[in-house]
Amino acid sequence: MAAEPAFDEAIHAPSRLRLCGLLRPVEDAEFSALRATLDMSEANLSKTVKALVELGYAQVKKESSASRSDRRRTTSVSLTARGKRAFDGHVAALQRLAAGVVV
């Protein structure tokens, strides 16, 4: 089912839009991989993720890694169902805007 077009100011910020775009097609992604792919500082990515978590659009999971010999935990980020709907609606609104349809 196609998402209802809805421009979302919270997602439209470039760093949030790029992060949502990376997370949408995957179940989750490790924080370190997101940081490298987006070429963002850890602090900026943390702030971006926190904003999406506060909106209910993303969730963070911390867990032990079987591939690590130390006790540090890995952090992964994923979009919630609400976040996926919001992102899909925002993309649909942008597509309509690009097609010359008033959103």
C-alpha positions as CSV (number, residue, x, y, z in Angstrom):
1,M,0.0,0.0,0.0
2,A,1.4,3.4,-1.0
3,A,2.0,5.9,1.7
4,E,-0.2,9.0,2.0
5,P,1.9,12.0,0.8
6,A,2.7,14.1,3.8
7,F,5.6,16.6,4.0
8,D,7.3,16.1,7.3
9,E,9.5,19.0,8.5
10,A,11.1,16.8,11.1
11,I,12.4,14.4,8.4
12,H,13.2,17.0,5.8
13,A,16.4,18.2,7.6
14,P,19.2,16.9,5.4
15,S,20.9,14.7,8.0
16,R,17.6,13.2,9.1
17,L,16.5,12.6,5.6
18,R,19.8,10.9,4.7
19,L,19.7,8.8,7.8
20,C,16.1,7.7,7.2
21,G,17.0,6.9,3.6
22,L,19.8,4.6,4.7
23,L,17.6,2.9,7.3
24,R,14.4,2.5,5.3
25,P,15.5,-0.6,3.2
26,V,17.3,-2.4,6.1
27,E,16.2,-4.0,9.3
28,D,18.8,-2.0,11.2
29,A,22.3,-0.6,10.8
30,E,25.3,-0.3,13.2
31,F,26.0,3.2,14.4
32,S,29.6,3.0,13.2
33,A,28.6,2.0,9.7
34,L,26.0,4.9,9.6
35,R,28.7,7.3,10.8
36,A,31.1,6.3,8.1
37,T,28.5,6.2,5.3
38,L,27.0,9.6,6.2
39,D,30.5,11.0,6.9
40,M,29.2,12.6,10.1
41,S,30.9,13.0,13.5
42,E,29.8,10.8,16.3
43,A,28.3,13.7,18.1
44,N,26.3,14.9,15.1
45,L,25.0,11.4,14.3
46,S,24.0,10.9,18.0
47,K,22.1,14.2,17.9
48,T,20.3,13.2,14.7
49,V,19.4,9.7,16.0
50,K,18.2,11.2,19.3
51,A,15.9,13.6,17.5
52,L,14.3,10.7,15.5
53,V,14.0,8.6,18.6
54,E,12.2,11.4,20.4
55,L,9.8,11.6,17.5
56,G,9.1,7.9,17.7
57,Y,10.6,7.4,14.3
58,A,13.7,5.4,15.3
59,Q,14.9,3.1,18.0
60,V,18.4,2.2,19.3
61,K,19.5,-1.2,20.4
62,K,22.7,-1.8,22.3
63,E,24.0,-5.4,22.7
64,S,27.1,-7.4,23.2
65,S,28.9,-8.4,20.0
66,A,30.0,-12.0,19.4
67,S,32.7,-10.7,17.1
68,R,34.4,-8.6,19.8
69,S,36.8,-9.8,22.4
70,D,36.2,-6.9,24.8
71,R,33.1,-5.9,26.7
72,R,32.1,-3.0,24.6
73,R,28.7,-3.2,23.1
74,T,27.5,-2.4,19.6
75,T,24.8,0.1,18.9
76,S,22.4,-0.4,16.1
77,V,19.7,2.0,14.8
78,S,16.4,1.1,13.0
79,L,13.3,2.9,11.9
80,T,10.1,2.1,13.7
81,A,6.9,1.4,11.8
82,R,5.9,5.0,12.5
83,G,9.2,6.2,11.2
84,K,8.8,4.1,8.0
85,R,5.3,5.5,7.4
86,A,6.6,9.1,8.0
87,F,9.5,8.6,5.7
88,D,7.4,7.0,2.9
89,G,4.9,9.7,3.2
90,H,7.6,12.4,3.0
91,V,9.1,10.8,-0.1
92,A,5.7,10.6,-1.7
93,A,5.1,14.3,-1.0
94,L,8.5,15.1,-2.5
95,Q,7.7,13.1,-5.6
96,R,4.4,14.9,-6.0
97,L,6.2,18.2,-5.5
98,A,8.7,17.3,-8.2
99,A,5.9,16.3,-10.5
100,G,4.4,19.8,-10.0
101,V,1.5,18.6,-7.9
102,V,0.7,20.9,-4.9
103,V,1.2,19.0,-1.6
